[in-house]
Amino acid sequence: MDNRPIGVFDSGIGGLTVLQEIMEQLPGEDVVYFGDTARIPYGTRSRETVIKYSFQCIRFLLSKDIKAIVIACNTASAMALEEARKVFEVPILGVIDPGANAAVSSTKNNKIGVIGTTGTINSEAYQKKIRGAHPLLEVIGISCPLFVPIVEEGWEDTDVAFITAEKYLSELKEHTIDTLVLGCTHYPILRYTVGKVMGDGVKLINPAYETAKCTKKLLKEEEILSEKVDGAKYEFYVSDDPEKFRRIGGNILRKEITTIQKVNIELL
Ligand code: DGL
């Protein structure tokens, strides 16, 4: 038993899709969430920079006496998870392995698509993990950089989102994939639009949901689950304007964000 909070971080608000799943699947776990809103996007940055930023986020969360860390950001998981595990002793979980494993279990025709930021797709983190599970698996990765601003504008169910999705996803349709990983924090919010474009024959994998499942498993294995069964507390920290995070984040969580503070992440 360990009643200390879990630390969750992302480049901004997108990681709230992961937090939402943790809230649902682990209602007794307190969480400290950090959104690096001053330095978003991570998806267009170099590996070196994403590692540096991720380490600063981890150091901040460690200062809050957390018992485990969930890297909610796909780009940071793809680029910094391995390095972070070498440096920090706390259990750290990313979103790539849970999403990739779920895709491998789901496919029937061995053709899997992955969509994500340019950084995540170019890192090949999902592709390597999936191909590593079975050499016969075909993986097609496509970066969809416009999806993040579309979601942050609240346009996920509009014609703009649909037309953009049709353009990005046409290549995946040609490959007749039967499974598609929504490999970016924001993309689960676009799932209805992506589902409409891809059709019923394509199963959408939500790494946020899978990561919460794996977090529960990890806490059990490490015997660090909280004693509480519900009534968890949530603290939020950001590196830029808390008001914007409160407004957009509240819409994603469908819950008012009350405790939120700005921190100077550059100093860590
Ligand atoms: N959170 C990022 C991810 O999941 C998307 C936004 C960004 O580029 O920082 O990859």
py3Dmol code that shows the C-alpha trace and the ligand (Angstrom):
import py3Dmol

protein = """\
ATOM      1  CA  MET A   1       0.000   0.000   0.000  1.00  0.00           C
ATOM      2  CA  ASP A   2       1.213   3.488  -0.831  1.00  0.00           C
ATOM      3  CA  ASN A   3      -1.088   6.487  -0.597  1.00  0.00           C
ATOM      4  CA  ARG A   4       1.271   8.920  -2.308  1.00  0.00           C
ATOM      5  CA  PRO A   5       0.088  10.332  -5.666  1.00  0.00           C
ATOM      6  CA  ILE A   6       0.944   9.160  -9.177  1.00  0.00           C
ATOM      7  CA  GLY A   7       2.780  11.775 -11.276  1.00  0.00           C
ATOM      8  CA  VAL A   8       1.527  12.305 -14.833  1.00  0.00           C
ATOM      9  CA  PHE A   9       3.061  14.665 -17.369  1.00  0.00           C
ATOM     10  CA  ASP A  10       2.502  15.777 -20.926  1.00  0.00           C
ATOM     11  CA  SER A  11       3.568  18.628 -23.191  1.00  0.00           C
ATOM     12  CA  GLY A  12       0.248  20.327 -22.387  1.00  0.00           C
ATOM     13  CA  ILE A  13      -3.436  19.539 -22.073  1.00  0.00           C
ATOM     14  CA  GLY A  14      -3.475  16.427 -24.289  1.00  0.00           C
ATOM     15  CA  GLY A  15      -2.334  14.166 -21.464  1.00  0.00           C
ATOM     16  CA  LEU A  16      -5.659  14.831 -19.787  1.00  0.00           C
ATOM     17  CA  THR A  17      -7.046  12.066 -22.032  1.00  0.00           C
ATOM     18  CA  VAL A  18      -4.734   9.718 -20.108  1.00  0.00           C
ATOM     19  CA  LEU A  19      -5.629  11.286 -16.766  1.00  0.00           C
ATOM     20  CA  GLN A  20      -9.330  10.844 -17.570  1.00  0.00           C
ATOM     21  CA  GLU A  21      -8.794   7.088 -18.032  1.00  0.00           C
ATOM     22  CA  ILE A  22      -6.753   6.914 -14.803  1.00  0.00           C
ATOM     23  CA  MET A  23      -9.583   8.713 -12.969  1.00  0.00           C
ATOM     24  CA  GLU A  24     -12.050   6.144 -14.254  1.00  0.00           C
ATOM     25  CA  GLN A  25      -9.971   3.003 -13.806  1.00  0.00           C
ATOM     26  CA  LEU A  26      -8.167   4.033 -10.586  1.00  0.00           C
ATOM     27  CA  PRO A  27     -10.665   6.255  -8.721  1.00  0.00           C
ATOM     28  CA  GLY A  28      -8.721   5.974  -5.447  1.00  0.00           C
ATOM     29  CA  GLU A  29      -5.375   7.217  -6.789  1.00  0.00           C
ATOM     30  CA  ASP A  30      -4.355  10.830  -6.144  1.00  0.00           C
ATOM     31  CA  VAL A  31      -2.598  12.396  -9.142  1.00  0.00           C
ATOM     32  CA  VAL A  32      -0.189  15.298  -9.628  1.00  0.00           C
ATOM     33  CA  TYR A  33      -0.419  16.395 -13.288  1.00  0.00           C
ATOM     34  CA  PHE A  34       2.139  18.596 -15.006  1.00  0.00           C
ATOM     35  CA  GLY A  35       1.426  20.122 -18.440  1.00  0.00           C
ATOM     36  CA  ASP A  36       4.416  21.778 -20.095  1.00  0.00           C
ATOM     37  CA  THR A  37       2.200  24.368 -21.776  1.00  0.00           C
ATOM     38  CA  ALA A  38       5.020  26.901 -22.245  1.00  0.00           C
ATOM     39  CA  ARG A  39       6.999  24.497 -24.444  1.00  0.00           C
ATOM     40  CA  ILE A  40       4.298  22.594 -26.364  1.00  0.00           C
ATOM     41  CA  PRO A  41       4.600  21.128 -29.003  1.00  0.00           C
ATOM     42  CA  TYR A  42       7.068  18.351 -28.272  1.00  0.00           C
ATOM     43  CA  GLY A  43       6.042  16.623 -31.512  1.00  0.00           C
ATOM     44  CA  THR A  44       8.186  18.784 -33.775  1.00  0.00           C
ATOM     45  CA  ARG A  45      11.297  18.863 -31.551  1.00  0.00           C
ATOM     46  CA  SER A  46      14.525  16.875 -31.593  1.00  0.00           C
ATOM     47  CA  ARG A  47      15.042  13.783 -29.426  1.00  0.00           C
ATOM     48  CA  GLU A  48      17.677  15.635 -27.421  1.00  0.00           C
ATOM     49  CA  THR A  49      15.290  18.471 -26.569  1.00  0.00           C
ATOM     50  CA  VAL A  50      12.393  16.141 -25.728  1.00  0.00           C
ATOM     51  CA  ILE A  51      14.672  14.170 -23.374  1.00  0.00           C
ATOM     52  CA  LYS A  52      15.826  17.383 -21.680  1.00  0.00           C
ATOM     53  CA  TYR A  53      12.245  18.645 -21.244  1.00  0.00           C
ATOM     54  CA  SER A  54      10.993  15.246 -20.049  1.00  0.00           C
ATOM     55  CA  PHE A  55      13.731  15.008 -17.419  1.00  0.00           C
ATOM     56  CA  GLN A  56      12.743  18.454 -16.115  1.00  0.00           C
ATOM     57  CA  CYS A  57       9.094  17.329 -15.907  1.00  0.00           C
ATOM     58  CA  ILE A  58      10.150  14.177 -14.042  1.00  0.00           C
ATOM     59  CA  ARG A  59      12.321  16.164 -11.600  1.00  0.00           C
ATOM     60  CA  PHE A  60       9.358  18.460 -10.903  1.00  0.00           C
ATOM     61  CA  LEU A  61       7.031  15.511 -10.236  1.00  0.00           C
ATOM     62  CA  LEU A  62       9.620  13.870  -7.969  1.00  0.00           C
ATOM     63  CA  SER A  63       9.659  17.079  -5.898  1.00  0.00           C
ATOM     64  CA  LYS A  64       5.959  16.331  -5.196  1.00  0.00           C
ATOM     65  CA  ASP A  65       6.788  12.957  -3.613  1.00  0.00           C
ATOM     66  CA  ILE A  66       5.026  10.804  -6.195  1.00  0.00           C
ATOM     67  CA  LYS A  67       5.246   6.988  -6.151  1.00  0.00           C
ATOM     68  CA  ALA A  68       5.249   6.319  -9.914  1.00  0.00           C
ATOM     69  CA  ILE A  69       5.272   8.321 -13.141  1.00  0.00           C
ATOM     70  CA  VAL A  70       3.100   8.018 -16.235  1.00  0.00           C
ATOM     71  CA  ILE A  71       4.485   9.750 -19.318  1.00  0.00           C
ATOM     72  CA  ALA A  72       1.170  10.617 -20.947  1.00  0.00           C
ATOM     73  CA  CYS A  73       2.792  12.231 -24.007  1.00  0.00           C
ATOM     74  CA  ASN A  74       3.359   9.865 -26.953  1.00  0.00           C
ATOM     75  CA  THR A  75       6.308  11.902 -28.265  1.00  0.00           C
ATOM     76  CA  ALA A  76       8.011  11.964 -24.849  1.00  0.00           C
ATOM     77  CA  SER A  77       7.310   8.247 -24.352  1.00  0.00           C
ATOM     78  CA  ALA A  78       8.809   7.499 -27.779  1.00  0.00           C
ATOM     79  CA  MET A  79      11.948   9.564 -27.226  1.00  0.00           C
ATOM     80  CA  ALA A  80      12.637   9.769 -23.492  1.00  0.00           C
ATOM     81  CA  LEU A  81      11.180   6.737 -21.676  1.00  0.00           C
ATOM     82  CA  GLU A  82      14.190   4.451 -22.096  1.00  0.00           C
ATOM     83  CA  GLU A  83      16.642   7.187 -21.074  1.00  0.00           C
ATOM     84  CA  ALA A  84      14.495   8.170 -18.086  1.00  0.00           C
ATOM     85  CA  ARG A  85      14.376   4.601 -16.811  1.00  0.00           C
ATOM     86  CA  LYS A  86      18.183   4.554 -16.807  1.00  0.00           C
ATOM     87  CA  VAL A  87      18.396   7.719 -14.708  1.00  0.00           C
ATOM     88  CA  PHE A  88      15.424   7.740 -12.292  1.00  0.00           C
ATOM     89  CA  GLU A  89      14.607   4.985  -9.818  1.00  0.00           C
ATOM     90  CA  VAL A  90      10.857   5.550  -9.600  1.00  0.00           C
ATOM     91  CA  PRO A  91       8.670   3.190 -11.719  1.00  0.00           C
ATOM     92  CA  ILE A  92       7.966   4.948 -15.045  1.00  0.00           C
ATOM     93  CA  LEU A  93       5.360   3.943 -17.602  1.00  0.00           C
ATOM     94  CA  GLY A  94       4.886   5.341 -21.117  1.00  0.00           C
ATOM     95  CA  VAL A  95       1.981   5.107 -23.551  1.00  0.00           C
ATOM     96  CA  ILE A  96       3.746   3.386 -26.481  1.00  0.00           C
ATOM     97  CA  ASP A  97       4.020  -0.189 -25.166  1.00  0.00           C
ATOM     98  CA  PRO A  98       0.411  -0.371 -23.914  1.00  0.00           C
ATOM     99  CA  GLY A  99      -0.899   0.976 -27.258  1.00  0.00           C
ATOM    100  CA  ALA A 100       1.353  -1.227 -29.385  1.00  0.00           C
ATOM    101  CA  ASN A 101       0.523  -4.387 -27.422  1.00  0.00           C
ATOM    102  CA  ALA A 102      -3.207  -3.744 -27.729  1.00  0.00           C
ATOM    103  CA  ALA A 103      -2.830  -3.275 -31.505  1.00  0.00           C
ATOM    104  CA  VAL A 104      -0.930  -6.555 -31.852  1.00  0.00           C
ATOM    105  CA  SER A 105      -3.682  -8.401 -29.954  1.00  0.00           C
ATOM    106  CA  SER A 106      -6.412  -6.766 -32.030  1.00  0.00           C
ATOM    107  CA  THR A 107      -5.283  -7.269 -35.629  1.00  0.00           C
ATOM    108  CA  LYS A 108      -6.656 -10.179 -37.658  1.00  0.00           C
ATOM    109  CA  ASN A 109      -5.176  -9.328 -41.061  1.00  0.00           C
ATOM    110  CA  ASN A 110      -1.730  -8.324 -39.668  1.00  0.00           C
ATOM    111  CA  LYS A 111      -1.987  -4.774 -41.051  1.00  0.00           C
ATOM    112  CA  ILE A 112      -1.775  -2.036 -38.451  1.00  0.00           C
ATOM    113  CA  GLY A 113      -1.790   1.730 -38.893  1.00  0.00           C
ATOM    114  CA  VAL A 114      -0.286   4.202 -36.435  1.00  0.00           C
ATOM    115  CA  ILE A 115      -0.964   7.938 -36.435  1.00  0.00           C
ATOM    116  CA  GLY A 116       0.919  10.440 -34.289  1.00  0.00           C
ATOM    117  CA  THR A 117       3.068  13.566 -34.263  1.00  0.00           C
ATOM    118  CA  THR A 118       5.980  13.839 -36.674  1.00  0.00           C
ATOM    119  CA  GLY A 119       8.359  13.094 -33.778  1.00  0.00           C
ATOM    120  CA  THR A 120       6.520   9.949 -32.707  1.00  0.00           C
ATOM    121  CA  ILE A 121       6.174   8.572 -36.250  1.00  0.00           C
ATOM    122  CA  ASN A 122       9.783   9.372 -37.246  1.00  0.00           C
ATOM    123  CA  SER A 123      11.098   7.784 -34.040  1.00  0.00           C
ATOM    124  CA  GLU A 124       9.497   4.509 -35.255  1.00  0.00           C
ATOM    125  CA  ALA A 125       8.835   3.645 -31.586  1.00  0.00           C
ATOM    126  CA  TYR A 126       5.369   2.163 -32.278  1.00  0.00           C
ATOM    127  CA  GLN A 127       6.484   0.545 -35.524  1.00  0.00           C
ATOM    128  CA  LYS A 128       9.490  -1.198 -33.903  1.00  0.00           C
ATOM    129  CA  LYS A 129       7.485  -2.410 -30.929  1.00  0.00           C
ATOM    130  CA  ILE A 130       4.730  -3.843 -33.172  1.00  0.00           C
ATOM    131  CA  ARG A 131       7.122  -5.459 -35.678  1.00  0.00           C
ATOM    132  CA  GLY A 132       9.137  -6.813 -32.750  1.00  0.00           C
ATOM    133  CA  ALA A 133       6.051  -8.701 -31.556  1.00  0.00           C
ATOM    134  CA  HIS A 134       5.713 -10.577 -34.850  1.00  0.00           C
ATOM    135  CA  PRO A 135       7.826 -10.254 -38.016  1.00  0.00           C
ATOM    136  CA  LEU A 136       4.779 -10.772 -40.251  1.00  0.00           C
ATOM    137  CA  LEU A 137       3.052  -7.657 -38.971  1.00  0.00           C
ATOM    138  CA  GLU A 138       2.885  -4.797 -41.457  1.00  0.00           C
ATOM    139  CA  VAL A 139       2.860  -1.327 -39.860  1.00  0.00           C
ATOM    140  CA  ILE A 140       2.132   1.928 -41.655  1.00  0.00           C
ATOM    141  CA  GLY A 141       2.891   5.124 -39.724  1.00  0.00           C
ATOM    142  CA  ILE A 142       1.449   8.509 -40.742  1.00  0.00           C
ATOM    143  CA  SER A 143       2.033  11.828 -38.976  1.00  0.00           C
ATOM    144  CA  CYS A 144      -1.011  14.085 -38.682  1.00  0.00           C
ATOM    145  CA  PRO A 145       0.319  17.410 -37.327  1.00  0.00           C
ATOM    146  CA  LEU A 146      -2.899  19.382 -37.907  1.00  0.00           C
ATOM    147  CA  PHE A 147      -4.945  17.160 -35.597  1.00  0.00           C
ATOM    148  CA  VAL A 148      -3.504  18.765 -32.430  1.00  0.00           C
ATOM    149  CA  PRO A 149      -4.551  22.367 -33.237  1.00  0.00           C
ATOM    150  CA  ILE A 150      -7.932  21.142 -34.530  1.00  0.00           C
ATOM    151  CA  VAL A 151      -8.637  19.518 -31.151  1.00  0.00           C
ATOM    152  CA  GLU A 152      -7.349  22.527 -29.219  1.00  0.00           C
ATOM    153  CA  GLU A 153      -9.771  24.725 -31.200  1.00  0.00           C
ATOM    154  CA  GLY A 154     -12.596  22.377 -30.194  1.00  0.00           C
ATOM    155  CA  TRP A 155     -13.207  21.477 -33.875  1.00  0.00           C
ATOM    156  CA  GLU A 156     -12.996  17.695 -33.499  1.00  0.00           C
ATOM    157  CA  ASP A 157     -16.466  16.991 -34.899  1.00  0.00           C
ATOM    158  CA  THR A 158     -16.512  19.563 -37.709  1.00  0.00           C
ATOM    159  CA  ASP A 159     -16.106  19.418 -41.503  1.00  0.00           C
ATOM    160  CA  VAL A 160     -12.577  20.793 -41.106  1.00  0.00           C
ATOM    161  CA  ALA A 161     -11.642  17.773 -38.968  1.00  0.00           C
ATOM    162  CA  PHE A 162     -13.348  15.362 -41.385  1.00  0.00           C
ATOM    163  CA  ILE A 163     -11.661  16.731 -44.523  1.00  0.00           C
ATOM    164  CA  THR A 164      -8.268  16.820 -42.789  1.00  0.00           C
ATOM    165  CA  ALA A 165      -8.724  13.243 -41.591  1.00  0.00           C
ATOM    166  CA  GLU A 166      -9.733  12.074 -45.093  1.00  0.00           C
ATOM    167  CA  LYS A 167      -6.526  13.579 -46.512  1.00  0.00           C
ATOM    168  CA  TYR A 168      -4.205  12.146 -43.846  1.00  0.00           C
ATOM    169  CA  LEU A 169      -5.832   8.713 -43.672  1.00  0.00           C
ATOM    170  CA  SER A 170      -6.271   7.941 -47.389  1.00  0.00           C
ATOM    171  CA  GLU A 171      -2.970   6.032 -47.522  1.00  0.00           C
ATOM    172  CA  LEU A 172      -4.004   3.878 -44.562  1.00  0.00           C
ATOM    173  CA  LYS A 173      -7.266   3.040 -46.323  1.00  0.00           C
ATOM    174  CA  GLU A 174      -5.335   1.897 -49.403  1.00  0.00           C
ATOM    175  CA  HIS A 175      -3.341  -0.503 -47.210  1.00  0.00           C
ATOM    176  CA  THR A 176      -6.594  -2.062 -45.891  1.00  0.00           C
ATOM    177  CA  ILE A 177      -5.448  -1.965 -42.265  1.00  0.00           C
ATOM    178  CA  ASP A 178      -7.860  -3.463 -39.730  1.00  0.00           C
ATOM    179  CA  THR A 179      -6.389  -1.753 -36.625  1.00  0.00           C
ATOM    180  CA  LEU A 180      -5.379   1.867 -36.067  1.00  0.00           C
ATOM    181  CA  VAL A 181      -3.426   3.219 -33.080  1.00  0.00           C
ATOM    182  CA  LEU A 182      -4.423   6.750 -32.063  1.00  0.00           C
ATOM    183  CA  GLY A 183      -0.794   7.489 -31.150  1.00  0.00           C
ATOM    184  CA  CYS A 184      -1.050  11.036 -29.830  1.00  0.00           C
ATOM    185  CA  THR A 185      -2.680  12.369 -26.674  1.00  0.00           C
ATOM    186  CA  HIS A 186      -5.187  14.483 -28.609  1.00  0.00           C
ATOM    187  CA  TYR A 187      -6.367  11.850 -31.089  1.00  0.00           C
ATOM    188  CA  PRO A 188      -8.801   9.922 -28.852  1.00  0.00           C
ATOM    189  CA  ILE A 189     -10.852  13.151 -28.884  1.00  0.00           C
ATOM    190  CA  LEU A 190     -11.039  12.777 -32.702  1.00  0.00           C
ATOM    191  CA  ARG A 191     -12.083   9.140 -32.562  1.00  0.00           C
ATOM    192  CA  TYR A 192     -15.584   9.668 -33.991  1.00  0.00           C
ATOM    193  CA  THR A 193     -14.233  11.589 -36.985  1.00  0.00           C
ATOM    194  CA  VAL A 194     -11.370   9.126 -37.545  1.00  0.00           C
ATOM    195  CA  GLY A 195     -13.806   6.217 -37.155  1.00  0.00           C
ATOM    196  CA  LYS A 196     -16.163   7.753 -39.718  1.00  0.00           C
ATOM    197  CA  VAL A 197     -13.318   8.104 -42.237  1.00  0.00           C
ATOM    198  CA  MET A 198     -11.808   4.646 -41.641  1.00  0.00           C
ATOM    199  CA  GLY A 199     -15.143   2.762 -41.463  1.00  0.00           C
ATOM    200  CA  ASP A 200     -16.467   0.056 -39.140  1.00  0.00           C
ATOM    201  CA  GLY A 201     -13.934  -2.557 -40.247  1.00  0.00           C
ATOM    202  CA  VAL A 202     -11.066  -0.731 -38.519  1.00  0.00           C
ATOM    203  CA  LYS A 203     -10.606  -1.087 -34.765  1.00  0.00           C
ATOM    204  CA  LEU A 204      -9.298   2.079 -33.111  1.00  0.00           C
ATOM    205  CA  ILE A 205      -6.782   1.584 -30.306  1.00  0.00           C
ATOM    206  CA  ASN A 206      -6.719   4.239 -27.591  1.00  0.00           C
ATOM    207  CA  PRO A 207      -3.308   4.177 -25.846  1.00  0.00           C
ATOM    208  CA  ALA A 208      -4.713   6.390 -23.059  1.00  0.00           C
ATOM    209  CA  TYR A 209      -7.179   3.662 -22.056  1.00  0.00           C
ATOM    210  CA  GLU A 210      -4.542   0.917 -22.402  1.00  0.00           C
ATOM    211  CA  THR A 211      -2.024   2.926 -20.343  1.00  0.00           C
ATOM    212  CA  ALA A 212      -4.449   3.353 -17.449  1.00  0.00           C
ATOM    213  CA  LYS A 213      -4.994  -0.428 -17.518  1.00  0.00           C
ATOM    214  CA  CYS A 214      -1.220  -1.014 -17.414  1.00  0.00           C
ATOM    215  CA  THR A 215      -0.820   1.572 -14.637  1.00  0.00           C
ATOM    216  CA  LYS A 216      -3.265  -0.383 -12.502  1.00  0.00           C
ATOM    217  CA  LYS A 217      -1.344  -3.597 -13.213  1.00  0.00           C
ATOM    218  CA  LEU A 218       1.987  -1.938 -12.363  1.00  0.00           C
ATOM    219  CA  LEU A 219       0.714  -0.516  -9.053  1.00  0.00           C
ATOM    220  CA  LYS A 220      -0.623  -3.954  -8.117  1.00  0.00           C
ATOM    221  CA  GLU A 221       2.614  -5.714  -9.006  1.00  0.00           C
ATOM    222  CA  GLU A 222       4.712  -3.172  -7.092  1.00  0.00           C
ATOM    223  CA  GLU A 223       2.215  -3.356  -4.199  1.00  0.00           C
ATOM    224  CA  ILE A 224       1.826   0.421  -4.233  1.00  0.00           C
ATOM    225  CA  LEU A 225      -1.912   0.755  -4.847  1.00  0.00           C
ATOM    226  CA  SER A 226      -3.637   3.357  -2.682  1.00  0.00           C
ATOM    227  CA  GLU A 227      -5.768   2.228   0.239  1.00  0.00           C
ATOM    228  CA  LYS A 228      -8.577   4.477  -0.949  1.00  0.00           C
ATOM    229  CA  VAL A 229     -11.146   3.070  -3.373  1.00  0.00           C
ATOM    230  CA  ASP A 230     -12.463   6.465  -4.484  1.00  0.00           C
ATOM    231  CA  GLY A 231     -12.403  10.174  -3.633  1.00  0.00           C
ATOM    232  CA  ALA A 232      -8.986  10.772  -5.206  1.00  0.00           C
ATOM    233  CA  LYS A 233      -7.464  14.291  -5.205  1.00  0.00           C
ATOM    234  CA  TYR A 234      -5.984  15.968  -8.281  1.00  0.00           C
ATOM    235  CA  GLU A 235      -3.389  18.740  -8.404  1.00  0.00           C
ATOM    236  CA  PHE A 236      -2.476  20.486 -11.645  1.00  0.00           C
ATOM    237  CA  TYR A 237       0.686  22.387 -12.560  1.00  0.00           C
ATOM    238  CA  VAL A 238       1.564  24.113 -15.839  1.00  0.00           C
ATOM    239  CA  SER A 239       4.521  26.077 -17.192  1.00  0.00           C
ATOM    240  CA  ASP A 240       2.367  28.800 -18.852  1.00  0.00           C
ATOM    241  CA  ASP A 241      -0.990  30.575 -18.427  1.00  0.00           C
ATOM    242  CA  PRO A 242      -3.100  28.462 -16.020  1.00  0.00           C
ATOM    243  CA  GLU A 243      -6.365  30.029 -17.239  1.00  0.00           C
ATOM    244  CA  LYS A 244      -6.134  28.592 -20.756  1.00  0.00           C
ATOM    245  CA  PHE A 245      -5.354  25.170 -19.309  1.00  0.00           C
ATOM    246  CA  ARG A 246      -8.260  25.459 -16.906  1.00  0.00           C
ATOM    247  CA  ARG A 247     -10.681  26.315 -19.731  1.00  0.00           C
ATOM    248  CA  ILE A 248      -9.643  23.818 -22.437  1.00  0.00           C
ATOM    249  CA  GLY A 249      -8.608  21.163 -19.913  1.00  0.00           C
ATOM    250  CA  GLY A 250     -11.932  21.404 -18.117  1.00  0.00           C
ATOM    251  CA  ASN A 251     -13.689  20.653 -21.438  1.00  0.00           C
ATOM    252  CA  ILE A 252     -11.531  17.573 -22.018  1.00  0.00           C
ATOM    253  CA  LEU A 253     -12.014  16.236 -18.483  1.00  0.00           C
ATOM    254  CA  ARG A 254     -15.649  17.362 -18.372  1.00  0.00           C
ATOM    255  CA  LYS A 255     -14.849  18.453 -14.847  1.00  0.00           C
ATOM    256  CA  GLU A 256     -13.848  21.761 -13.314  1.00  0.00           C
ATOM    257  CA  ILE A 257     -10.111  22.136 -12.710  1.00  0.00           C
ATOM    258  CA  THR A 258      -9.739  23.895  -9.385  1.00  0.00           C
ATOM    259  CA  THR A 259      -6.214  23.483  -7.962  1.00  0.00           C
ATOM    260  CA  ILE A 260      -3.795  24.760 -10.612  1.00  0.00           C
ATOM    261  CA  GLN A 261      -0.470  26.556 -10.316  1.00  0.00           C
ATOM    262  CA  LYS A 262       2.197  27.850 -12.674  1.00  0.00           C
ATOM    263  CA  VAL A 263       5.776  26.620 -12.139  1.00  0.00           C
ATOM    264  CA  ASN A 264       9.134  27.613 -13.634  1.00  0.00           C
ATOM    265  CA  ILE A 265      10.165  24.337 -15.233  1.00  0.00           C
ATOM    266  CA  GLU A 266      13.331  25.790 -16.834  1.00  0.00           C
ATOM    267  CA  LEU A 267      14.979  26.002 -13.426  1.00  0.00           C
ATOM    268  CA  LEU A 268      14.788  22.248 -12.751  1.00  0.00           C
TER     269      LEU A 268
END
"""
ligand_1 = """\
10
DGL
N 1.249 15.330 -26.366
C 1.832 15.175 -27.674
C 1.868 13.687 -28.049
O 1.124 12.884 -27.553
C 1.083 15.979 -28.713
C 1.303 17.475 -28.626
C 2.761 17.858 -28.861
O 3.252 17.814 -29.996
O 3.406 18.182 -27.868
O 2.686 13.309 -28.851
"""
view = py3Dmol.view(width=600, height=400)
view.addModel(protein, "pdb")
view.setStyle({"model": 0}, {"cartoon": {"style": "trace"}})
view.addModel(ligand_1, "xyz")
view.setStyle({"model": 1}, {"stick": {}})
view.zoomTo()
view.show()
